[in-house]
């Protein structure tokens, strides 16, 4: 199998980029991009570090990020499994990307930038839930560019067509059992997951 080894060779296969694909790029929040991003309750955070790259979904019951100013977003980190893959990467290499989804829309909005992690009490307090819970830390993202992605990928996948394709998927317990030769996982793990998740949601 032959692989493509140069940008010139790659671009020769695809041709010229369309002007709208370049002209839609913003360097900071605009009224239309602000409206889109503030409607998003789910984003995917991508980071890079010495061990490689990492993607993680981030979700909330309202806007998934807070705008600190037109060039800066804040993303709370609610406690989870404490692997800290994304946060470890950011501490060592600040380059990040965010992909924002809004249920029902086949478009996504992408943000590329540089991030830092803070445990600043005042900033954390801005995300306080009615339960009194605060995020453990907040990732502050300086925006380099924002742009909207065309709808083709989500349209091909039928993402919002209302169909459920998850019935035959292995559960987390099944995967744990496979990876630990049966020492962990299977039904006890899955049975207890709902209560664990509810207790640590925020």
C-alpha positions as CSV (number, residue, x, y, z in Angstrom):
1,X,0.0,0.0,0.0
2,X,1.3,3.4,-0.9
3,X,0.9,6.3,1.5
4,X,0.7,10.1,0.8
5,X,3.8,11.7,2.2
6,X,3.5,15.4,1.2
7,X,0.9,18.2,1.5
8,X,1.3,18.9,-2.2
9,X,0.4,15.4,-3.1
10,X,-2.6,15.4,-0.7
11,X,-3.9,18.8,-2.0
12,X,-3.5,17.5,-5.6
13,X,-6.1,14.8,-4.9
14,X,-8.7,17.2,-3.5
15,X,-8.3,20.5,-5.5
16,X,-8.8,24.0,-4.2
17,X,-10.6,24.8,-1.0
18,X,-13.9,26.7,-1.4
19,X,-13.8,30.3,-0.4
20,X,-16.7,30.0,2.1
21,X,-14.7,27.4,4.0
22,X,-12.0,29.9,4.7
23,X,-14.2,33.0,5.1
24,X,-16.4,31.5,7.8
25,X,-13.4,31.4,10.3
26,X,-13.5,33.9,13.2
27,X,-10.7,34.6,15.7
28,X,-13.1,35.4,18.6
29,X,-16.7,35.0,19.5
30,X,-19.2,36.8,17.2
31,X,-23.0,37.2,17.8
32,X,-23.8,34.2,15.6
33,X,-21.1,31.9,16.9
34,X,-22.0,32.9,20.4
35,X,-25.6,31.9,20.0
36,X,-24.5,28.6,18.5
37,X,-22.0,27.7,21.2
38,X,-24.2,28.8,24.1
39,X,-26.9,26.4,22.8
40,X,-24.5,23.5,23.1
41,X,-24.7,21.1,26.0
42,X,-22.2,18.6,24.6
43,X,-18.7,19.1,23.2
44,X,-15.7,16.9,22.6
45,X,-12.4,18.2,24.0
46,X,-9.2,17.1,22.1
47,X,-5.8,17.5,23.7
48,X,-2.3,16.5,22.9
49,X,0.6,15.4,25.2
50,X,3.8,13.4,25.3
51,X,1.9,10.1,25.2
52,X,-0.2,11.1,22.2
53,X,-3.7,12.6,21.8
54,X,-6.9,12.3,23.8
55,X,-10.6,13.0,23.1
56,X,-13.2,13.2,25.8
57,X,-16.9,14.2,25.8
58,X,-17.9,17.0,28.1
59,X,-21.6,17.6,28.9
60,X,-23.8,19.8,31.1
61,X,-27.4,20.6,31.8
62,X,-27.0,24.0,30.3
63,X,-24.3,25.7,28.1
64,X,-21.3,23.4,28.3
65,X,-18.9,26.4,28.4
66,X,-18.9,29.9,29.8
67,X,-17.7,32.9,27.8
68,X,-15.3,34.9,29.9
69,X,-14.7,37.4,27.1
70,X,-15.0,37.3,23.3
71,X,-11.6,35.6,23.1
72,X,-11.9,33.2,26.1
73,X,-14.0,30.2,27.0
74,X,-14.2,28.4,30.3
75,X,-15.0,24.6,30.5
76,X,-15.7,23.1,34.0
77,X,-14.3,19.7,34.9
78,X,-16.8,17.7,36.9
79,X,-15.4,14.8,38.8
80,X,-15.4,11.5,37.0
81,X,-12.9,8.6,37.0
82,X,-9.9,10.7,37.9
83,X,-7.8,9.5,35.0
84,X,-7.2,13.2,34.1
85,X,-6.0,12.3,30.7
86,X,-7.1,15.6,29.1
87,X,-6.0,17.8,32.1
88,X,-2.6,16.1,32.3
89,X,-2.1,16.9,28.6
90,X,-3.2,20.5,28.9
91,X,-0.8,21.1,31.8
92,X,2.1,19.9,29.6
93,X,0.9,21.1,26.2
94,X,-1.9,23.8,26.0
95,X,-3.1,23.0,22.4
96,X,-6.8,22.1,22.5
97,X,-9.7,21.7,20.2
98,X,-13.4,21.7,21.0
99,X,-16.2,20.4,18.9
100,X,-19.7,21.6,19.9
101,X,-22.9,19.7,19.2
102,X,-26.5,20.8,19.5
103,X,-29.1,18.1,19.5
104,X,-31.1,18.1,16.2
105,X,-28.5,20.1,14.2
106,X,-26.3,18.3,11.7
107,X,-23.7,21.1,11.9
108,X,-21.0,21.3,14.5
109,X,-18.9,24.3,15.6
110,X,-15.2,23.8,16.1
111,X,-12.9,25.9,18.3
112,X,-9.1,25.6,18.2
113,X,-7.0,27.3,20.9
114,X,-4.7,27.1,23.8
115,X,-5.8,26.2,27.3
116,X,-4.7,26.3,31.0
117,X,-6.2,24.6,34.0
118,X,-7.1,26.5,37.2
119,X,-8.7,25.7,40.6
120,X,-9.5,29.4,41.1
121,X,-12.4,29.5,43.7
122,X,-14.1,32.5,42.2
123,X,-14.2,31.0,38.7
124,X,-15.3,27.6,40.0
125,X,-18.1,29.2,41.9
126,X,-19.6,30.5,38.6
127,X,-20.5,26.9,37.7
128,X,-22.1,26.0,41.1
129,X,-25.1,23.7,40.9
130,X,-28.2,23.9,43.0
131,X,-26.8,20.9,45.0
132,X,-23.8,23.1,46.0
133,X,-21.4,21.1,43.9
134,X,-18.5,22.9,42.2
135,X,-16.3,21.6,39.4
136,X,-12.9,20.4,40.6
137,X,-11.1,22.6,38.1
138,X,-11.9,24.8,35.2
139,X,-10.1,24.8,31.8
140,X,-9.7,28.3,30.4
141,X,-9.3,28.3,26.6
142,X,-7.9,31.2,24.6
143,X,-9.6,31.1,21.2
144,X,-7.3,30.9,18.1
145,X,-10.2,30.2,15.6
146,X,-13.8,29.3,15.5
147,X,-15.6,27.9,12.5
148,X,-18.7,25.9,11.6
149,X,-18.4,22.4,10.1
150,X,-20.7,21.4,7.3
151,X,-23.5,18.9,8.0
152,X,-22.4,16.0,5.7
153,X,-20.9,13.7,8.4
154,X,-23.8,13.8,10.8
155,X,-26.2,13.5,7.9
156,X,-24.4,10.4,6.6
157,X,-24.5,8.9,10.1
158,X,-28.2,9.7,10.6
159,X,-27.2,11.0,14.0
160,X,-30.6,12.6,15.0
161,X,-33.0,10.3,13.1
162,X,-34.4,9.0,16.4
163,X,-33.2,5.4,15.9
164,X,-31.6,3.5,18.7
165,X,-28.6,1.4,17.6
166,X,-27.3,0.6,21.1
167,X,-29.4,-2.5,21.9
168,X,-26.6,-5.1,21.2
169,X,-23.6,-3.1,22.4
170,X,-21.5,-4.6,25.1
171,X,-21.9,-2.9,28.5
172,X,-19.0,-1.3,30.4
173,X,-19.1,-4.3,32.7
174,X,-18.6,-6.7,29.8
175,X,-15.5,-4.7,28.6
176,X,-14.1,-4.6,32.2
177,X,-14.5,-8.3,32.5
178,X,-12.8,-8.9,29.1
179,X,-9.8,-6.6,30.1
180,X,-9.4,-8.1,33.6
181,X,-10.0,-11.7,32.8
182,X,-13.2,-11.6,34.8
183,X,-11.7,-10.0,37.9
184,X,-13.9,-7.0,37.5
185,X,-17.1,-6.1,35.7
186,X,-20.1,-7.9,34.3
187,X,-23.5,-7.6,36.0
188,X,-22.5,-6.3,39.4
189,X,-20.6,-3.4,37.9
190,X,-23.5,-2.5,35.5
191,X,-26.2,-2.9,38.2
192,X,-24.4,-0.4,40.5
193,X,-23.5,2.1,37.8
194,X,-26.8,4.0,37.9
195,X,-26.5,4.9,41.6
196,X,-22.8,5.7,41.3
197,X,-23.4,8.0,38.3
198,X,-26.3,9.8,40.0
199,X,-24.2,10.4,43.2
200,X,-21.3,11.9,41.2
201,X,-23.1,13.7,38.4
202,X,-22.1,17.1,39.7
